[in-house]
Amino acid sequence: MSAESLDTQTVATDLALASGTMSRLLGQAAGQGRSVTAWRVLSSLERLGAQRVGDLAVEQRVAQPTMTGLIMRLENDQLVQRQSDPKDGRASLVSLTESGLQEIRGYRSRAINVLLSGISDFSQEEQLALARVVPLLQHINEQIAAGLDG
């Protein structure tokens, strides 16, 4: 494909569809029956530390009652715990338990193994092409995140 014939609209569309499909399939393969939102919440708690239920709801783009129900289920499964917010006694902070940390690490390990099984069939040239794309994808993610933060 020459530079003149590059259709960035098609590239963006194909990339969005492929990454969305991959995320959904990895969630199904590695998720062990938990929702994608549950895994995203556990991952967020691991990355960012304790958060309020309302903040988690905004981050995941769900209604607060929906997030409250999810947190209750995760709490019943002993994956998260709530404690009083030291800045506001009326609110609580949700954090990962040790079991929750092990669960999210297990999820990632299962997802990586699913990817490895697909990538291992690729030629070395194809694997190198994928390796070159990863920094570009990370850069796109950073740009999108910066736009959301602003």
N, C-alpha and C positions, 0 to 999 in steps of 0.2 A: 504494500500500500504506500503510495507516494504521499508526501506532505500536503500536496495540493488536493488530494482526494480524501483526506482525513475529515470525517464528519464527527465533530466533537459531541453533537447531540446524540448520535447513535452510540458513541463510546460511553457517554454518561448513562444513557438508558440501559445499555447492556451491562455495565458495571453495577448499577443499582439493582437490576434484576438478579444478576449472578450472585452478588454479595448477600442479598436478601434471601435467596434460595439456599445458599450455603449456610447462613445463620440458622434458618429454620430446620434444615436437614441435620445439622450438627446438634441442635437442640433436641430433636427427636431421637437421634442415635445415642446421645450421651446423657440425656435428661432424666432418665429413669422415672418417667411419669410426672415430674414436676413441670410447671409451666415455664415458658421462656422468661416471663416477668419475674418469677421466683428466683431463677438463676441470675437475672440481671440485678435484682435487689441484693442477693447474697454477694455478688461480685462488687457492687457499689459499696457495700458495708466493709468489704475487705480493703478496697482501694482507698476509701475516704474516711473510714472510721464511723463511729456512732452518728446517727442522724435521726431527726424527728420524722414521725410518720408522714406528716404533711409535706416535708421536703422530699421524701422518697416518692410520694404520690406525684408531685410536680415533676420530678426527674423522670419518672416512668410514664408520665402522661396518663394517669388513671385517677379516678375520683378518690378522695380521701377515704370514704367508707370501703371502697374496693381494696385499697392498700391496708386498711385496718384489718380486714378479714384475712388478707394474705399474711400479714404479720402475726395474727393470732394462730394461723395454721403452722407457720414456721416456728413460732414459740412453742406450740404443742409438740412439735417434732424435735424440740430442744436445739434448733439451729440458730435461733436468735434469742436475745433477752432484752427486757426493757428495764431502764432505771430512770430515776428522776433526772431531769435536766437541771444541772446546777445553776444555770442562768435564769430558769423559769420553773418554779416548783409545780406549776399547773401542767407542764408538758413533760413528756418522757422522751428519752433517747433510746433508739434501737441499736443494738450492737450484735456482732457475731459471737457465738459461743465457740468453744474449741471444736465441737461437733460440726458446727456450721462451716468453720474454716476447713476442716477435713473434707466436708461435702463439696465445697467449691473447688478445692484442689483435685478431688476425684473427678468432678465434672470436666474440668479442663484437661486432665490426663486422658479421660475417655475420648473427648473431642479431638485431642491431638492424635491419639491412636487411630481414630477414624480417618483423619486427614493423611496420616502416614500410610495407611493401607492404600489410599488412592494415589498418593504421590510416588510410592515405591514402584509403581508400574510405569512411571514416566521415564523417558530417556534422560541421560545426564544433561543434555542440552535443554530439555523442557524444565528440568528441576532448576537449572541455573536461571532460566527465564523467570520462573516463579520467584526465585530469590531476589532478582533485580526489581521485581514489582513491589515487594513488601515495603520498602522504604517509601515508595510513592503512595501506597495505600495509607501508610501511617501519616504521611504529610497531608493527604486529603482529610483524614479523620481530624487532625489538628486544626485544619482550616475550618471545617464544619463546626467543631467544638467551639472555636474562638468566635464564630459568628453567632452561635447560640448563647454564649456568655455575654455578648455585647448587646 
